[in-house]
Amino acid sequence: MEELVTFETAELAKQKGFNESTIDWFEKRINGKWEEEYPQNHDFGYSSYNTKENTIARPTQAMLQKWLREEHKIFLNSITGHDLGTRFQIYYEEDRFTYDELYTDMYEKYELALEAGLKEGIKKIK
């Protein structure tokens, strides 16, 4: 099963223009609290319900990574050290490839490094 992004990442992506239909989403309740929405049956496919004003689409990490790559030419590269963990690097498709800094924070799992990279990549959107 693919990893879903966190609320913080999903909210940031929406602020930067991510408006794709996804299976899962966050919905703002009447009391103002955001809650996760997981449809009982994922077989019905992607929903445009999550693109409404009181909702935030919750994509998988892979879906958001693809959106960054295809829509904004922002690429993420994970680097795994032996016993040190995983870190990430962001680069752009300009003049072949222009590298941004190599982020030095290390993460225990690939998915944690990817989540951090997605947040940083989204912040780079102009």
N, CA, C and O atoms as CSV, one atom per row, in Angstrom:
chain,resi,resn,atom,element,x,y,z
A,1,MET,N,N,0.830,-1.181,0.000
A,1,MET,CA,C,0.000,0.000,0.000
A,1,MET,C,C,0.878,1.249,0.000
A,1,MET,O,O,1.863,1.335,0.734
A,2,GLU,N,N,0.511,2.191,-0.817
A,2,GLU,CA,C,1.295,3.421,-0.904
A,2,GLU,C,C,1.041,4.306,0.304
A,2,GLU,O,O,-0.048,4.300,0.878
A,3,GLU,N,N,2.054,5.062,0.679
A,3,GLU,CA,C,1.994,5.955,1.832
A,3,GLU,C,C,1.226,7.227,1.471
A,3,GLU,O,O,1.508,7.861,0.454
A,4,LEU,N,N,0.256,7.594,2.306
A,4,LEU,CA,C,-0.471,8.848,2.126
A,4,LEU,C,C,0.309,9.978,2.775
A,4,LEU,O,O,0.996,9.766,3.775
A,5,VAL,N,N,0.208,11.178,2.214
A,5,VAL,CA,C,0.903,12.324,2.796
A,5,VAL,C,C,0.190,12.766,4.070
A,5,VAL,O,O,-0.974,12.434,4.292
A,6,THR,N,N,0.900,13.514,4.895
A,6,THR,CA,C,0.335,14.037,6.137
A,6,THR,C,C,-0.584,15.216,5.835
A,6,THR,O,O,-0.591,15.744,4.723
A,7,PHE,N,N,-1.353,15.617,6.835
A,7,PHE,CA,C,-2.241,16.778,6.678
A,7,PHE,C,C,-1.434,18.019,6.313
A,7,PHE,O,O,-1.817,18.771,5.417
A,8,GLU,N,N,-0.327,18.233,7.001
A,8,GLU,CA,C,0.508,19.417,6.749
A,8,GLU,C,C,0.973,19.480,5.290
A,8,GLU,O,O,0.933,20.542,4.669
A,9,THR,N,N,1.406,18.360,4.756
A,9,THR,CA,C,1.867,18.310,3.369
A,9,THR,C,C,0.704,18.513,2.402
A,9,THR,O,O,0.831,19.241,1.417
A,10,ALA,N,N,-0.425,17.873,2.683
A,10,ALA,CA,C,-1.604,18.016,1.818
A,10,ALA,C,C,-2.100,19.463,1.799
A,10,ALA,O,O,-2.457,19.985,0.743
A,11,GLU,N,N,-2.121,20.103,2.960
A,11,GLU,CA,C,-2.573,21.492,3.051
A,11,GLU,C,C,-1.634,22.429,2.283
A,11,GLU,O,O,-2.089,23.327,1.576
A,12,LEU,N,N,-0.344,22.215,2.426
A,12,LEU,CA,C,0.644,23.011,1.704
A,12,LEU,C,C,0.497,22.823,0.196
A,12,LEU,O,O,0.581,23.786,-0.565
A,13,ALA,N,N,0.279,21.582,-0.232
A,13,ALA,CA,C,0.101,21.295,-1.661
A,13,ALA,C,C,-1.135,22.009,-2.211
A,13,ALA,O,O,-1.095,22.554,-3.314
A,14,LYS,N,N,-2.229,22.011,-1.450
A,14,LYS,CA,C,-3.441,22.697,-1.901
A,14,LYS,C,C,-3.181,24.199,-2.046
A,14,LYS,O,O,-3.646,24.822,-3.001
A,15,GLN,N,N,-2.444,24.772,-1.106
A,15,GLN,CA,C,-2.114,26.202,-1.167
A,15,GLN,C,C,-1.299,26.532,-2.417
A,15,GLN,O,O,-1.381,27.643,-2.942
A,16,LYS,N,N,-0.513,25.564,-2.891
A,16,LYS,CA,C,0.334,25.770,-4.067
A,16,LYS,C,C,-0.323,25.291,-5.360
A,16,LYS,O,O,0.323,25.247,-6.407
A,17,GLY,N,N,-1.615,24.929,-5.288
A,17,GLY,CA,C,-2.355,24.621,-6.508
A,17,GLY,C,C,-2.669,23.167,-6.778
A,17,GLY,O,O,-3.252,22.862,-7.818
A,18,PHE,N,N,-2.309,22.254,-5.889
A,18,PHE,CA,C,-2.660,20.848,-6.104
A,18,PHE,C,C,-4.166,20.713,-5.965
A,18,PHE,O,O,-4.725,21.017,-4.911
A,19,ASN,N,N,-4.823,20.260,-7.020
A,19,ASN,CA,C,-6.279,20.151,-7.026
A,19,ASN,C,C,-6.713,18.900,-7.783
A,19,ASN,O,O,-7.692,18.910,-8.530
A,20,GLU,N,N,-5.962,17.829,-7.570
A,20,GLU,CA,C,-6.260,16.563,-8.244
A,20,GLU,C,C,-7.287,15.774,-7.440
A,20,GLU,O,O,-7.402,15.946,-6.227
A,21,SER,N,N,-8.013,14.928,-8.108
A,21,SER,CA,C,-8.931,14.027,-7.428
A,21,SER,C,C,-8.138,12.878,-6.821
A,21,SER,O,O,-7.253,12.309,-7.461
A,22,THR,N,N,-8.467,12.551,-5.591
A,22,THR,CA,C,-7.789,11.466,-4.889
A,22,THR,C,C,-8.828,10.579,-4.214
A,22,THR,O,O,-10.003,10.935,-4.127
A,23,ILE,N,N,-8.390,9.443,-3.746
A,23,ILE,CA,C,-9.299,8.525,-3.067
A,23,ILE,C,C,-9.556,9.000,-1.635
A,23,ILE,O,O,-10.683,8.916,-1.146
A,24,ASP,N,N,-8.531,9.490,-0.975
A,24,ASP,CA,C,-8.633,9.931,0.416
A,24,ASP,C,C,-8.550,11.448,0.496
A,24,ASP,O,O,-8.002,12.100,-0.393
A,25,TRP,N,N,-9.091,11.994,1.556
A,25,TRP,CA,C,-9.051,13.447,1.729
A,25,TRP,C,C,-9.254,13.808,3.192
A,25,TRP,O,O,-9.593,12.961,4.018
A,26,PHE,N,N,-9.038,15.086,3.493
A,26,PHE,CA,C,-9.343,15.655,4.801
A,26,PHE,C,C,-10.566,16.541,4.614
A,26,PHE,O,O,-10.691,17.241,3.609
A,27,GLU,N,N,-11.462,16.505,5.588
A,27,GLU,CA,C,-12.663,17.320,5.498
A,27,GLU,C,C,-12.808,18.164,6.759
A,27,GLU,O,O,-12.616,17.675,7.873
A,28,LYS,N,N,-13.150,19.436,6.572
A,28,LYS,CA,C,-13.355,20.334,7.698
A,28,LYS,C,C,-14.789,20.177,8.196
A,28,LYS,O,O,-15.743,20.390,7.448
A,29,ARG,N,N,-14.928,19.810,9.444
A,29,ARG,CA,C,-16.238,19.597,10.057
A,29,ARG,C,C,-16.857,20.927,10.485
A,29,ARG,O,O,-16.201,21.968,10.454
A,30,ILE,N,N,-18.107,20.878,10.878
A,30,ILE,CA,C,-18.826,22.075,11.327
A,30,ILE,C,C,-18.118,22.732,12.510
A,30,ILE,O,O,-18.130,23.956,12.644
A,31,ASN,N,N,-17.504,21.919,13.363
A,31,ASN,CA,C,-16.792,22.456,14.524
A,31,ASN,C,C,-15.424,23.040,14.158
A,31,ASN,O,O,-14.689,23.484,15.040
A,32,GLY,N,N,-15.079,23.043,12.875
A,32,GLY,CA,C,-13.815,23.609,12.410
A,32,GLY,C,C,-12.640,22.651,12.449
A,32,GLY,O,O,-11.543,23.011,12.023
A,33,LYS,N,N,-12.840,21.451,12.944
A,33,LYS,CA,C,-11.771,20.463,13.050
A,33,LYS,C,C,-11.623,19.703,11.735
A,33,LYS,O,O,-12.613,19.324,11.109
A,34,TRP,N,N,-10.372,19.486,11.327
A,34,TRP,CA,C,-10.089,18.697,10.124
A,34,TRP,C,C,-10.022,17.233,10.502
A,34,TRP,O,O,-9.394,16.869,11.496
A,35,GLU,N,N,-10.672,16.390,9.709
A,35,GLU,CA,C,-10.641,14.951,9.958
A,35,GLU,C,C,-10.320,14.203,8.675
A,35,GLU,O,O,-10.644,14.643,7.572
A,36,GLU,N,N,-9.672,13.058,8.855
A,36,GLU,CA,C,-9.349,12.204,7.711
A,36,GLU,C,C,-10.606,11.518,7.210
A,36,GLU,O,O,-11.458,11.106,7.997
A,37,GLU,N,N,-10.712,11.401,5.918
A,37,GLU,CA,C,-11.828,10.682,5.315
A,37,GLU,C,C,-11.273,9.508,4.528
A,37,GLU,O,O,-10.491,9.686,3.594
A,38,TYR,N,N,-11.676,8.328,4.907
A,38,TYR,CA,C,-11.303,7.115,4.197
A,38,TYR,C,C,-12.581,6.431,3.749
A,38,TYR,O,O,-13.292,5.861,4.576
A,39,PRO,N,N,-12.884,6.473,2.484
A,39,PRO,CA,C,-14.086,5.777,2.020
A,39,PRO,C,C,-14.019,4.300,2.383
A,39,PRO,O,O,-12.945,3.699,2.377
A,40,GLN,N,N,-15.162,3.726,2.697
A,40,GLN,CA,C,-15.218,2.316,3.082
A,40,GLN,C,C,-14.751,1.396,1.959
A,40,GLN,O,O,-14.168,0.342,2.211
A,41,ASN,N,N,-15.008,1.796,0.733
A,41,ASN,CA,C,-14.674,0.942,-0.393
A,41,ASN,C,C,-13.839,1.739,-1.391
A,41,ASN,O,O,-14.373,2.567,-2.129
A,42,HIS,N,N,-12.562,1.497,-1.413
A,42,HIS,CA,C,-11.682,2.216,-2.316
A,42,HIS,C,C,-11.884,1.821,-3.772
A,42,HIS,O,O,-11.298,2.440,-4.660
A,43,ASP,N,N,-12.686,0.822,-4.034
A,43,ASP,CA,C,-12.880,0.354,-5.398
A,43,ASP,C,C,-13.627,1.352,-6.279
A,43,ASP,O,O,-13.606,1.234,-7.504
A,44,PHE,N,N,-14.293,2.345,-5.658
A,44,PHE,CA,C,-15.062,3.268,-6.486
A,44,PHE,C,C,-14.152,4.259,-7.213
A,44,PHE,O,O,-14.613,4.981,-8.096
A,45,GLY,N,N,-12.893,4.302,-6.860
A,45,GLY,CA,C,-11.938,5.130,-7.597
A,45,GLY,C,C,-11.799,6.533,-7.055
A,45,GLY,O,O,-12.227,6.838,-5.942
A,46,TYR,N,N,-11.195,7.376,-7.859
A,46,TYR,CA,C,-10.887,8.733,-7.447
A,46,TYR,C,C,-12.150,9.573,-7.405
A,46,TYR,O,O,-13.084,9.360,-8.179
A,47,SER,N,N,-12.164,10.528,-6.491
A,47,SER,CA,C,-13.343,11.342,-6.273
A,47,SER,C,C,-13.028,12.817,-6.431
A,47,SER,O,O,-11.980,13.282,-5.985
A,48,SER,N,N,-13.932,13.558,-7.066
A,48,SER,CA,C,-13.759,15.004,-7.146
A,48,SER,C,C,-14.358,15.669,-5.911
A,48,SER,O,O,-14.259,16.885,-5.746
A,49,TYR,N,N,-14.977,14.870,-5.044
A,49,TYR,CA,C,-15.541,15.400,-3.813
A,49,TYR,C,C,-14.470,16.109,-2.994
A,49,TYR,O,O,-14.746,17.109,-2.330
A,50,ASN,N,N,-13.253,15.590,-3.042
A,50,ASN,CA,C,-12.187,16.144,-2.227
A,50,ASN,C,C,-11.599,17.440,-2.778
A,50,ASN,O,O,-10.654,17.970,-2.193
A,51,THR,N,N,-12.116,17.958,-3.866
A,51,THR,CA,C,-11.607,19.214,-4.411
A,51,THR,C,C,-12.482,20.391,-4.002
A,51,THR,O,O,-12.263,21.507,-4.471
A,52,LYS,N,N,-13.459,20.169,-3.145
A,52,LYS,CA,C,-14.343,21.240,-2.697
A,52,LYS,C,C,-13.639,22.112,-1.661
A,52,LYS,O,O,-12.580,21.754,-1.147
A,53,GLU,N,N,-14.242,23.258,-1.365
A,53,GLU,CA,C,-13.622,24.246,-0.485
A,53,GLU,C,C,-13.335,23.722,0.920
A,53,GLU,O,O,-12.296,24.047,1.496
A,54,ASN,N,N,-14.226,22.929,1.474
A,54,ASN,CA,C,-14.036,22.448,2.844
A,54,ASN,C,C,-13.271,21.127,2.914
A,54,ASN,O,O,-13.302,20.435,3.932
A,55,THR,N,N,-12.592,20.790,1.834
A,55,THR,CA,C,-11.821,19.555,1.797
A,55,THR,C,C,-10.411,19.815,1.284
A,55,THR,O,O,-10.151,20.800,0.593
A,56,ILE,N,N,-9.525,18.919,1.635
A,56,ILE,CA,C,-8.147,18.947,1.139
A,56,ILE,C,C,-7.832,17.549,0.635
A,56,ILE,O,O,-7.918,16.579,1.389
A,57,ALA,N,N,-7.470,17.444,-0.628
A,57,ALA,CA,C,-7.111,16.156,-1.209
A,57,ALA,C,C,-5.914,15.580,-0.464
A,57,ALA,O,O,-4.993,16.307,-0.091
A,58,ARG,N,N,-5.936,14.269,-0.250
A,58,ARG,CA,C,-4.822,13.583,0.411
A,58,ARG,C,C,-4.228,12.567,-0.556
A,58,ARG,O,O,-4.643,11.409,-0.582
A,59,PRO,N,N,-3.260,13.003,-1.344
A,59,PRO,CA,C,-2.653,12.082,-2.306
A,59,PRO,C,C,-1.658,11.141,-1.644
A,59,PRO,O,O,-1.274,11.319,-0.488
A,60,THR,N,N,-1.261,10.153,-2.397
A,60,THR,CA,C,-0.145,9.322,-1.955
A,60,THR,C,C,1.135,10.124,-2.182
A,60,THR,O,O,1.144,11.105,-2.924
A,61,GLN,N,N,2.196,9.696,-1.539
A,61,GLN,CA,C,3.479,10.362,-1.748
A,61,GLN,C,C,3.880,10.281,-3.215
A,61,GLN,O,O,4.394,11.251,-3.772
A,62,ALA,N,N,3.650,9.136,-3.841
A,62,ALA,CA,C,4.030,8.956,-5.249
A,62,ALA,C,C,3.245,9.897,-6.160
A,62,ALA,O,O,3.805,10.452,-7.105
A,63,MET,N,N,1.964,10.079,-5.886
A,63,MET,CA,C,1.133,10.965,-6.705
A,63,MET,C,C,1.609,12.415,-6.587
A,63,MET,O,O,1.674,13.134,-7.584
A,64,LEU,N,N,1.939,12.837,-5.373
A,64,LEU,CA,C,2.408,14.206,-5.168
A,64,LEU,C,C,3.797,14.402,-5.770
A,64,LEU,O,O,4.096,15.465,-6.314
A,65,GLN,N,N,4.634,13.393,-5.675
A,65,GLN,CA,C,5.963,13.457,-6.282
A,65,GLN,C,C,5.839,13.584,-7.802
A,65,GLN,O,O,6.585,14.345,-8.419
A,66,LYS,N,N,4.917,12.856,-8.403
A,66,LYS,CA,C,4.686,12.937,-9.848
A,66,LYS,C,C,4.176,14.324,-10.234
A,66,LYS,O,O,4.603,14.875,-11.249
A,67,TRP,N,N,3.273,14.893,-9.443
A,67,TRP,CA,C,2.741,16.237,-9.700
A,67,TRP,C,C,3.869,17.275,-9.657
A,67,TRP,O,O,3.936,18.151,-10.519
A,68,LEU,N,N,4.744,17.179,-8.667
A,68,LEU,CA,C,5.883,18.103,-8.591
A,68,LEU,C,C,6.765,17.980,-9.832
A,68,LEU,O,O,7.212,18.979,-10.395
A,69,ARG,N,N,7.005,16.747,-10.242
A,69,ARG,CA,C,7.882,16.483,-11.382
A,69,ARG,C,C,7.254,16.957,-12.684
A,69,ARG,O,O,7.902,17.654,-13.464
A,70,GLU,N,N,6.001,16.587,-12.930
A,70,GLU,CA,C,5.378,16.881,-14.221
A,70,GLU,C,C,4.861,18.309,-14.345
A,70,GLU,O,O,4.956,18.908,-15.416
A,71,GLU,N,N,4.327,18.852,-13.288
A,71,GLU,CA,C,3.742,20.194,-13.347
A,71,GLU,C,C,4.734,21.311,-13.038
A,71,GLU,O,O,4.585,22.425,-13.541
A,72,HIS,N,N,5.739,21.027,-12.221
A,72,HIS,CA,C,6.635,22.089,-11.764
A,72,HIS,C,C,8.109,21.809,-12.039
A,72,HIS,O,O,8.969,22.623,-11.699
A,73,LYS,N,N,8.407,20.662,-12.654
A,73,LYS,CA,C,9.787,20.283,-12.989
A,73,LYS,C,C,10.688,20.286,-11.759
A,73,LYS,O,O,11.860,20.656,-11.832
A,74,ILE,N,N,10.124,19.871,-10.634
A,74,ILE,CA,C,10.871,19.740,-9.388
A,74,ILE,C,C,11.013,18.247,-9.103
A,74,ILE,O,O,10.020,17.530,-8.981
A,75,PHE,N,N,12.244,17.795,-9.001
A,75,PHE,CA,C,12.538,16.382,-8.822
A,75,PHE,C,C,13.097,16.140,-7.423
A,75,PHE,O,O,13.813,16.982,-6.882
A,76,LEU,N,N,12.777,15.009,-6.851
A,76,LEU,CA,C,13.311,14.613,-5.554
A,76,LEU,C,C,14.191,13.400,-5.739
A,76,LEU,O,O,13.856,12.483,-6.489
A,77,ASN,N,N,15.302,13.397,-5.061
A,77,ASN,CA,C,16.235,12.288,-5.118
A,77,ASN,C,C,16.535,11.869,-3.693
A,77,ASN,O,O,16.967,12.696,-2.890
A,78,SER,N,N,16.321,10.618,-3.361
A,78,SER,CA,C,16.640,10.114,-2.032
A,78,SER,C,C,18.006,9.465,-2.051
A,78,SER,O,O,18.375,8.781,-3.006
A,79,ILE,N,N,18.743,9.687,-0.996
A,79,ILE,CA,C,20.082,9.121,-0.872
A,79,ILE,C,C,20.114,8.317,0.422
A,79,ILE,O,O,19.897,8.865,1.503
A,80,THR,N,N,20.380,7.034,0.313
A,80,THR,CA,C,20.412,6.171,1.485
A,80,THR,C,C,21.850,5.881,1.856
A,80,THR,O,O,22.631,5.389,1.042
A,81,GLY,N,N,22.188,6.193,3.091
A,81,GLY,CA,C,23.519,5.882,3.619
A,81,GLY,C,C,23.482,4.506,4.248
A,81,GLY,O,O,22.407,3.957,4.490
A,82,HIS,N,N,24.622,3.958,4.507
A,82,HIS,CA,C,24.694,2.601,5.049
A,82,HIS,C,C,23.816,2.471,6.294
A,82,HIS,O,O,22.666,2.047,6.181
A,83,ASP,N,N,24.309,2.814,7.441
A,83,ASP,CA,C,23.516,2.730,8.664
A,83,ASP,C,C,23.062,4.109,9.122
A,83,ASP,O,O,22.523,4.259,10.219
A,84,LEU,N,N,23.277,5.097,8.293
A,84,LEU,CA,C,22.993,6.470,8.700
A,84,LEU,C,C,21.544,6.869,8.481
A,84,LEU,O,O,21.052,7.767,9.165
A,85,GLY,N,N,20.857,6.241,7.564
A,85,GLY,CA,C,19.487,6.603,7.251
A,85,GLY,C,C,19.374,7.126,5.830
A,85,GLY,O,O,20.234,6.864,4.989
A,86,THR,N,N,18.311,7.865,5.572
A,86,THR,CA,C,18.024,8.377,4.242
A,86,THR,C,C,17.865,9.886,4.304
A,86,THR,O,O,17.302,10.418,5.260
A,87,ARG,N,N,18.360,10.574,3.288
A,87,ARG,CA,C,18.160,12.013,3.157
A,87,ARG,C,C,17.701,12.284,1.739
A,87,ARG,O,O,17.608,11.358,0.932
A,88,PHE,N,N,17.415,13.528,1.423
A,88,PHE,CA,C,16.896,13.820,0.096
A,88,PHE,C,C,17.603,15.016,-0.508
A,88,PHE,O,O,18.250,15.804,0.181
A,89,GLN,N,N,17.457,15.125,-1.822
A,89,GLN,CA,C,18.006,16.233,-2.595
A,89,GLN,C,C,16.926,16.677,-3.566
A,89,GLN,O,O,16.181,15.856,-4.099
A,90,ILE,N,N,16.847,17.980,-3.791
A,90,ILE,CA,C,15.881,18.533,-4.733
A,90,ILE,C,C,16.649,19.095,-5.920
A,90,ILE,O,O,17.667,19.764,-5.745
A,91,TYR,N,N,16.166,18.827,-7.119
A,91,TYR,CA,C,16.767,19.438,-8.297
A,91,TYR,C,C,15.693,19.788,-9.301
A,91,TYR,O,O,14.561,19.315,-9.205
A,92,TYR,N,N,16.051,20.622,-10.269
A,92,TYR,CA,C,15.113,21.189,-11.219
A,92,TYR,C,C,15.543,20.866,-12.630
A,92,TYR,O,O,16.729,20.670,-12.897
A,93,GLU,N,N,14.582,20.810,-13.535
A,93,GLU,CA,C,14.897,20.567,-14.938
A,93,GLU,C,C,15.055,21.907,-15.640
A,93,GLU,O,O,14.175,22.342,-16.383
A,94,GLU,N,N,16.177,22.550,-15.397
A,94,GLU,CA,C,16.537,23.810,-16.045
A,94,GLU,C,C,17.987,23.654,-16.491
A,94,GLU,O,O,18.825,23.177,-15.725
A,95,ASP,N,N,18.277,24.041,-17.685
A,95,ASP,CA,C,19.648,23.890,-18.180
A,95,ASP,C,C,20.167,22.488,-17.882
A,95,ASP,O,O,21.251,22.314,-17.326
A,96,ARG,N,N,19.407,21.539,-18.248
A,96,ARG,CA,C,19.603,20.110,-18.004
A,96,ARG,C,C,19.193,19.775,-16.578
A,96,ARG,O,O,18.048,19.365,-16.384
A,97,PHE,N,N,20.019,19.917,-15.595
A,97,PHE,CA,C,19.612,19.748,-14.204
A,97,PHE,C,C,20.377,20.725,-13.331
A,97,PHE,O,O,21.607,20.751,-13.337
A,98,THR,N,N,19.642,21.518,-12.590
A,98,THR,CA,C,20.234,22.451,-11.640
A,98,THR,C,C,19.930,21.910,-10.250
A,98,THR,O,O,18.767,21.768,-9.874
A,99,TYR,N,N,20.958,21.613,-9.501
A,99,TYR,CA,C,20.765,21.025,-8.185
A,99,TYR,C,C,20.589,22.098,-7.128
A,99,TYR,O,O,21.262,23.129,-7.135
A,100,ASP,N,N,19.686,21.831,-6.240
A,100,ASP,CA,C,19.513,22.631,-5.048
A,100,ASP,C,C,20.430,22.014,-3.996
A,100,ASP,O,O,21.180,21.082,-4.286
A,101,GLU,N,N,20.367,22.524,-2.808
A,101,GLU,CA,C,21.210,21.969,-1.755
A,101,GLU,C,C,20.821,20.531,-1.426
A,101,GLU,O,O,19.685,20.108,-1.641
A,102,LEU,N,N,21.774,19.811,-0.912
A,102,LEU,CA,C,21.528,18.473,-0.407
A,102,LEU,C,C,21.105,18.637,1.047
A,102,LEU,O,O,21.860,19.172,1.858
A,103,TYR,N,N,19.928,18.187,1.371
A,103,TYR,CA,C,19.437,18.326,2.735
A,103,TYR,C,C,20.119,17.286,3.604
A,103,TYR,O,O,20.195,16.113,3.237
A,104,THR,N,N,20.608,17.711,4.740
A,104,THR,CA,C,21.459,16.842,5.550
A,104,THR,C,C,20.718,16.091,6.649
A,104,THR,O,O,21.285,15.183,7.258
A,105,ASP,N,N,19.467,16.448,6.915
A,105,ASP,CA,C,18.719,15.697,7.925
A,105,ASP,C,C,18.577,14.251,7.478
A,105,ASP,O,O,18.279,13.974,6.316
A,106,MET,N,N,18.791,13.346,8.401
A,106,MET,CA,C,18.693,11.920,8.097
A,106,MET,C,C,17.401,11.362,8.692
A,106,MET,O,O,16.985,11.769,9.777
A,107,TYR,N,N,16.780,10.445,7.991
A,107,TYR,CA,C,15.523,9.846,8.414
A,107,TYR,C,C,15.673,8.336,8.478
A,107,TYR,O,O,16.392,7.738,7.677
A,108,GLU,N,N,14.993,7.729,9.428
A,108,GLU,CA,C,15.080,6.281,9.615
A,108,GLU,C,C,14.515,5.506,8.438
A,108,GLU,O,O,15.004,4.428,8.101
A,109,LYS,N,N,13.482,6.060,7.815
A,109,LYS,CA,C,12.802,5.345,6.746
A,109,LYS,C,C,12.747,6.206,5.489
A,109,LYS,O,O,12.729,7.435,5.555
A,110,TYR,N,N,12.720,5.540,4.363
A,110,TYR,CA,C,12.617,6.213,3.070
A,110,TYR,C,C,11.386,7.110,3.020
A,110,TYR,O,O,11.465,8.243,2.546
A,111,GLU,N,N,10.242,6.611,3.505
A,111,GLU,CA,C,8.987,7.360,3.437
A,111,GLU,C,C,9.051,8.656,4.240
A,111,GLU,O,O,8.454,9.656,3.842
A,112,LEU,N,N,9.759,8.652,5.354
A,112,LEU,CA,C,9.912,9.873,6.155
A,112,LEU,C,C,10.775,10.897,5.414
A,112,LEU,O,O,10.483,12.092,5.436
A,113,ALA,N,N,11.825,10.428,4.766
A,113,ALA,CA,C,12.670,11.328,3.975
A,113,ALA,C,C,11.891,11.876,2.791
A,113,ALA,O,O,12.007,13.059,2.472
A,114,LEU,N,N,11.101,11.036,2.136
A,114,LEU,CA,C,10.309,11.475,0.995
A,114,LEU,C,C,9.280,12.515,1.428
A,114,LEU,O,O,9.085,13.506,0.725
A,115,GLU,N,N,8.625,12.316,2.555
A,115,GLU,CA,C,7.638,13.279,3.065
A,115,GLU,C,C,8.298,14.639,3.308
A,115,GLU,O,O,7.751,15.676,2.933
A,116,ALA,N,N,9.460,14.626,3.930
A,116,ALA,CA,C,10.190,15.873,4.170
A,116,ALA,C,C,10.594,16.518,2.843
A,116,ALA,O,O,10.511,17.737,2.693
A,117,GLY,N,N,11.025,15.711,1.893
A,117,GLY,CA,C,11.400,16.221,0.574
A,117,GLY,C,C,10.215,16.814,-0.168
A,117,GLY,O,O,10.345,17.838,-0.839
A,118,LEU,N,N,9.055,16.171,-0.048
A,118,LEU,CA,C,7.850,16.696,-0.693
A,118,LEU,C,C,7.497,18.076,-0.143
A,118,LEU,O,O,7.167,18.986,-0.904
A,119,LYS,N,N,7.566,18.229,1.170
A,119,LYS,CA,C,7.266,19.535,1.784
A,119,LYS,C,C,8.214,20.601,1.256
A,119,LYS,O,O,7.784,21.690,0.877
A,120,GLU,N,N,9.492,20.290,1.233
A,120,GLU,CA,C,10.477,21.265,0.748
A,120,GLU,C,C,10.281,21.551,-0.729
A,120,GLU,O,O,10.399,22.698,-1.160
A,121,GLY,N,N,9.983,20.521,-1.510
A,121,GLY,CA,C,9.742,20.702,-2.933
A,121,GLY,C,C,8.539,21.594,-3.199
A,121,GLY,O,O,8.580,22.462,-4.070
A,122,ILE,N,N,7.471,21.377,-2.446
A,122,ILE,CA,C,6.262,22.210,-2.606
A,122,ILE,C,C,6.562,23.658,-2.272
A,122,ILE,O,O,6.067,24.569,-2.934
A,123,LYS,N,N,7.367,23.871,-1.252
A,123,LYS,CA,C,7.739,25.250,-0.848
A,123,LYS,C,C,8.511,25.965,-1.960
A,123,LYS,O,O,8.527,27.195,-2.008
A,124,LYS,N,N,9.149,25.205,-2.852
A,124,LYS,CA,C,9.938,25.794,-3.939
A,124,LYS,C,C,9.068,26.285,-5.092
A,124,LYS,O,O,9.549,27.007,-5.965
A,125,ILE,N,N,7.798,25.903,-5.103
A,125,ILE,CA,C,6.902,26.345,-6.186
A,125,ILE,C,C,6.715,27.853,-6.104
A,125,ILE,O,O,6.403,28.401,-5.047
A,126,LYS,N,N,6.912,28.504,-7.230
A,126,LYS,CA,C,6.802,29.981,-7.257
A,126,LYS,C,C,5.390,30.424,-7.441
A,126,LYS,O,O,5.120,31.624,-7.485
